[in-house]
Amino acid sequence: MAAAAPSSPAAADPTEGFTAVRLGERNFQLQWPYDVKNSSRYSFDGTVRRLWVFSDDKPHTPRSKTKPRTEIRMTLVN
């Protein structure tokens, strides 16, 4: 007698527990390597935000001990 295949759990809603909020440019804080222009690591075409990181990039401040990164921090601003 063969064992029954386990049933797969129902897919969870990835938005469960989140509240939709409108985000404007004031909500975005961009961090990029301190020794380059932000336009060399970030673009926004009105719909899609693109960020680039290279392995030899510096952190976002000279005092930072982080590894290379370009990131957007989002804050809730009224």
C-alpha distances in whole Angstrom, upper triangle without the diagonal:
4,7,9,12,15,18,21,24,27,30,32,36,38,41,40,43,45,48,50,53,56,57,60,62,63,59,59,60,60,60,61,62,66,67,66,67,64,64,63,60,59,59,59,59,59,55,54,55,54,55,55,55,56,55,59,60,61,60,62,65,67,66,62,60,57,55,56,55,56,55,55,56,55,57,58,61,63
4,6,9,12,15,18,21,24,26,29,33,34,38,37,40,42,45,47,50,53,53,57,58,60,56,55,57,56,56,57,58,62,64,63,63,60,60,59,56,55,56,55,56,55,52,50,51,50,51,51,51,52,51,55,56,58,57,58,61,63,62,59,56,53,52,53,51,52,51,52,52,52,54,54,58,60
4,6,9,12,15,18,21,23,26,30,31,35,34,36,39,42,44,47,50,51,54,55,57,53,52,54,53,54,54,56,59,61,60,61,58,58,57,54,53,53,53,53,53,49,48,49,48,49,49,49,50,49,53,54,55,54,56,58,60,60,56,54,51,49,50,49,50,48,49,49,49,51,51,55,56
4,6,9,12,15,18,20,23,27,29,32,31,34,36,39,41,44,47,48,51,53,54,51,50,52,51,52,53,55,58,60,59,59,56,56,55,52,51,51,50,51,51,47,45,46,46,47,47,47,49,49,52,53,54,53,54,57,59,59,55,53,50,48,49,48,48,47,47,47,47,48,49,52,54
4,6,9,12,15,17,20,24,26,29,28,31,33,37,38,41,44,45,48,50,51,47,47,48,48,48,49,51,54,56,55,55,52,52,51,48,47,48,47,47,47,43,42,43,42,43,44,44,45,45,49,49,51,50,51,54,56,55,51,50,46,45,46,44,45,43,43,44,43,45,46,49,51
4,6,9,12,15,17,21,23,26,25,28,30,33,35,38,41,42,45,47,48,44,44,46,45,46,47,49,52,54,53,53,50,50,50,46,45,46,45,45,45,41,40,41,41,41,42,42,44,43,47,47,49,47,48,51,53,53,49,47,44,43,43,42,42,41,41,41,40,42,43,46,48
4,6,9,12,15,18,20,23,22,25,28,31,32,36,38,39,43,45,46,42,42,44,44,45,46,48,51,53,52,52,49,49,48,45,44,44,43,43,43,39,38,39,39,40,41,41,43,43,47,47,48,47,47,50,53,52,48,47,44,43,43,41,41,39,39,39,39,40,40,44,45
4,6,8,11,15,17,20,19,22,24,28,29,32,35,36,39,41,42,39,38,40,40,41,42,44,48,50,48,48,45,45,45,41,40,40,39,40,39,35,34,35,35,36,37,38,40,40,43,43,45,43,44,47,49,49,45,44,40,39,40,38,38,36,36,36,35,37,37,41,42
4,6,8,12,14,17,16,19,21,24,26,30,32,33,37,39,40,36,36,38,38,39,41,43,46,49,47,47,44,44,44,40,39,39,38,39,38,34,33,34,34,35,37,37,39,40,43,43,44,42,42,45,48,47,43,42,39,38,39,36,37,34,34,34,33,34,34,38,39
4,6,9,12,15,14,17,19,22,23,27,30,31,35,37,38,34,35,37,37,38,40,43,46,48,47,46,43,43,43,39,38,38,36,36,35,32,31,32,33,34,36,37,39,40,43,42,44,42,42,45,48,47,43,43,39,39,39,36,36,33,33,32,31,33,32,36,37
4,7,9,12,12,15,17,19,21,24,26,28,31,33,34,31,31,33,34,35,36,39,42,45,43,42,39,39,39,36,34,34,32,33,32,28,27,28,29,30,32,33,36,36,40,39,40,38,38,42,44,44,40,40,36,35,35,33,32,30,29,29,28,29,29,33,34
4,6,9,8,11,13,16,18,21,24,25,29,31,32,28,29,31,31,33,35,37,40,43,42,41,37,38,38,35,33,33,31,32,30,27,26,27,28,29,31,32,35,36,39,38,39,37,36,39,42,42,38,38,34,34,34,31,31,28,27,26,25,26,26,30,31
4,5,5,9,10,13,14,18,20,22,25,28,29,25,26,28,29,31,33,36,39,41,40,39,35,36,36,33,31,30,28,29,27,24,24,25,26,28,30,31,34,35,38,37,38,36,35,38,41,41,37,37,34,34,33,30,29,26,25,24,23,24,23,27,28
4,6,9,9,12,13,16,18,19,23,25,26,22,23,25,26,27,29,32,35,38,36,35,32,32,33,29,27,27,25,26,25,22,21,21,23,24,26,27,31,32,35,33,34,32,31,34,38,37,34,33,30,30,29,26,25,23,21,21,19,21,21,24,25
4,6,6,8,9,12,15,17,20,23,23,20,21,23,25,27,29,32,35,38,36,35,31,32,33,29,27,27,25,25,24,21,20,21,23,24,27,28,32,33,36,34,35,32,31,34,37,37,34,34,31,31,30,27,26,22,21,20,17,19,18,21,22
4,6,9,11,14,17,19,23,25,26,22,23,26,27,29,32,35,37,40,39,38,34,35,36,32,30,30,28,29,27,24,24,24,26,27,30,31,34,35,38,36,37,34,33,36,39,39,35,35,32,33,33,29,28,25,23,22,20,20,19,23,23
4,7,10,13,17,18,22,24,24,21,22,24,26,28,31,34,36,39,38,37,34,35,36,32,30,30,28,30,27,25,25,25,27,28,30,31,34,35,38,36,36,33,32,34,38,37,33,34,31,32,32,29,28,24,22,20,18,18,17,20,21
4,7,9,13,14,18,21,21,17,19,21,23,25,28,31,33,36,35,34,30,31,33,29,27,27,25,26,24,21,21,21,24,25,28,29,32,34,36,34,34,31,29,32,35,35,32,32,29,30,30,27,25,22,19,17,15,15,14,17,18
4,6,10,12,16,19,19,16,18,21,23,25,28,32,34,37,36,34,30,31,33,30,27,27,24,25,23,21,21,21,24,25,29,30,34,35,38,35,35,32,30,33,36,36,33,34,31,32,31,28,26,22,20,18,14,14,12,15,15
4,7,9,13,16,17,14,16,19,21,24,27,31,33,36,34,32,28,29,31,28,25,24,21,22,19,17,18,19,22,23,27,29,32,34,37,34,34,31,29,32,36,35,33,34,31,32,31,27,25,21,18,17,14,13,11,14,14
4,6,10,13,13,11,13,17,19,22,25,29,31,34,32,30,26,27,29,26,23,22,20,21,18,16,18,18,21,22,26,28,32,34,36,33,33,30,28,30,34,34,31,33,30,31,30,26,24,20,17,15,11,11,9,10,10
4,7,10,11,9,12,15,18,21,24,28,29,32,30,28,24,25,27,25,21,20,17,18,15,14,16,16,20,21,25,27,31,33,35,32,32,29,27,29,33,33,31,33,30,31,30,26,23,20,16,15,12,11,9,10,10
4,7,8,6,8,12,14,18,20,24,26,28,26,24,20,21,24,21,18,17,14,15,13,12,14,13,17,18,22,24,28,30,32,28,28,26,23,26,30,30,28,30,27,28,26,23,20,16,13,12,9,9,8,8,10
4,5,6,7,11,13,17,20,23,24,27,25,22,19,19,22,20,17,16,13,14,11,12,14,13,16,18,22,24,28,30,31,28,28,26,23,25,29,29,28,30,27,28,26,23,19,17,13,13,10,10,10,9,10
4,5,6,8,10,14,17,20,21,23,21,18,15,16,19,17,14,13,11,13,11,12,13,12,15,16,19,21,25,28,29,25,25,23,20,22,26,27,25,28,25,26,24,20,17,14,11,11,10,10,11,10,12
4,6,8,11,14,17,21,21,24,22,20,16,18,21,19,16,16,14,17,14,16,17,15,18,18,21,23,26,29,29,26,25,23,19,21,25,25,24,27,25,26,24,21,18,15,12,11,9,8,9,7,9
4,7,10,13,17,20,21,24,23,20,17,18,21,19,16,16,14,17,15,15,16,14,16,17,20,22,25,28,28,25,24,22,19,21,24,25,23,25,23,24,23,19,16,13,10,8,5,5,6,6,9
4,6,10,13,17,18,21,19,17,13,15,17,15,12,13,12,15,14,14,13,11,13,13,16,18,22,24,25,21,21,18,15,18,22,22,20,22,20,21,19,16,13,10,6,6,5,7,9,9,13
4,7,10,14,14,17,16,15,12,14,16,14,12,13,13,17,16,17,16,13,14,13,16,16,20,22,22,19,18,15,12,14,18,19,17,19,17,18,17,14,11,8,6,5,6,8,11,11,15
4,7,10,11,14,13,12,8,11,12,10,9,11,12,15,16,16,15,11,11,10,12,13,16,19,19,15,15,12,9,12,16,17,15,18,15,16,14,11,8,6,5,6,9,11,14,15,18
4,7,8,12,11,11,8,11,12,9,10,13,14,18,19,19,17,13,13,10,11,11,14,16,16,12,11,9,6,9,12,14,12,14,12,13,11,8,6,5,6,8,11,13,17,18,21
4,6,9,8,8,6,9,9,7,8,12,14,18,20,20,18,14,12,9,9,9,11,13,13,9,8,7,5,9,11,14,12,14,12,11,9,7,4,7,9,11,15,17,21,21,25
4,6,6,8,8,11,10,8,11,15,18,21,23,24,21,17,15,12,10,9,10,11,10,6,5,5,4,7,9,12,10,12,11,10,7,7,7,10,12,15,18,20,24,25,28
4,6,8,9,12,11,11,13,17,19,23,25,26,23,20,18,15,14,13,13,14,12,9,7,7,5,5,7,10,10,13,12,12,10,11,10,13,15,16,19,21,25,25,29
4,7,9,12,11,11,14,17,21,24,26,27,25,21,19,16,14,13,13,14,11,9,7,9,8,9,9,13,13,15,15,14,12,12,12,15,17,19,23,25,28,28,32
4,6,8,7,8,11,14,17,20,23,24,22,18,16,13,12,12,12,14,12,9,9,11,10,11,12,16,15,18,16,15,12,12,11,14,16,19,22,24,27,28,31
4,5,6,7,9,11,15,17,20,21,19,16,15,13,12,13,14,17,15,12,12,13,11,13,15,18,18,20,19,18,15,14,12,14,15,18,20,23,26,25,29
4,5,5,6,9,11,15,17,18,16,13,11,10,10,11,13,16,16,12,13,12,10,13,15,18,17,20,18,17,14,12,9,11,12,14,17,19,22,22,25
4,5,5,6,10,12,15,16,14,12,10,9,10,12,14,18,17,14,15,16,14,17,19,22,21,23,21,20,16,14,11,13,13,17,19,21,24,24,27
4,6,8,12,14,17,18,16,13,11,9,8,10,11,14,14,11,13,14,13,16,18,21,20,22,19,18,14,13,10,13,15,18,20,23,26,27,30
4,7,11,14,16,17,14,11,8,5,5,7,9,13,13,10,12,12,12,15,17,20,18,19,17,15,12,10,7,9,11,15,17,21,24,24,28
4,7,10,13,13,11,7,6,5,6,9,12,16,16,14,15,15,13,17,19,22,20,22,19,18,14,11,8,9,10,13,15,18,21,22,25
4,7,9,10,8,6,5,7,9,13,15,19,20,17,19,19,17,20,23,25,24,25,22,21,18,15,12,12,12,15,16,19,22,22,25
4,6,7,6,4,6,9,12,16,19,22,23,20,22,21,19,23,26,28,26,28,25,24,21,17,14,13,12,15,15,18,20,20,22
4,5,6,7,9,12,15,19,21,25,26,24,25,25,23,26,29,31,29,31,28,27,24,21,17,17,15,18,18,21,22,22,24
4,6,8,11,14,17,21,24,28,29,26,27,26,24,27,31,33,30,32,29,29,26,22,19,18,15,18,17,19,20,20,21
4,7,10,13,17,20,24,27,29,26,28,27,25,28,31,33,31,32,29,28,25,22,19,17,15,17,16,19,19,20,22
4,6,10,13,17,20,23,25,23,24,24,22,26,29,31,28,29,26,25,22,19,15,14,13,16,15,18,20,21,23
4,7,10,14,17,20,22,19,21,20,18,22,25,27,24,26,22,21,19,15,12,11,10,13,13,16,18,19,22
4,7,10,14,17,19,16,18,18,17,21,24,25,23,24,21,19,16,13,10,10,10,14,15,18,21,22,25
4,7,10,14,15,13,15,14,14,17,20,22,19,20,17,15,12,9,6,7,9,12,14,18,21,22,26
4,7,10,12,10,13,13,13,17,19,21,19,19,16,14,10,8,7,9,11,15,18,21,24,26,29
4,7,9,7,10,10,11,15,17,19,16,16,13,10,7,6,6,9,12,15,19,22,25,27,30
4,5,5,9,11,13,16,17,19,17,16,14,10,7,8,9,13,16,19,22,26,29,31,34
4,6,9,11,14,16,16,18,16,15,12,9,6,9,11,14,18,21,24,27,31,33,36
4,7,10,13,15,14,16,15,14,12,9,7,10,12,16,19,22,25,28,32,33,37
4,7,9,11,12,14,12,13,11,8,5,7,9,13,16,19,22,25,29,30,33
4,7,8,8,10,9,10,9,7,5,8,10,13,16,18,22,24,28,29,32
4,6,7,8,6,7,6,6,5,6,8,11,14,15,19,21,24,26,29
4,7,9,7,10,8,9,8,7,8,9,12,13,16,18,22,22,26
4,5,5,9,9,11,11,11,12,13,15,15,19,20,23,24,28
4,6,8,10,12,12,13,14,16,18,19,22,24,27,28,31
4,6,9,12,13,14,16,17,19,19,22,23,27,27,31
4,6,9,10,11,13,14,16,16,20,21,25,26,29
4,7,10,11,14,15,18,18,21,23,27,28,32
4,7,8,11,12,15,15,19,21,25,26,30
4,6,10,12,15,16,20,23,26,28,32
4,7,10,14,16,19,22,26,27,31
4,6,10,12,16,19,22,24,28
4,7,10,13,17,20,22,25
4,6,10,13,17,18,22
4,6,10,13,15,18
4,7,10,12,16
4,7,9,13
4,6,10
4,7
4
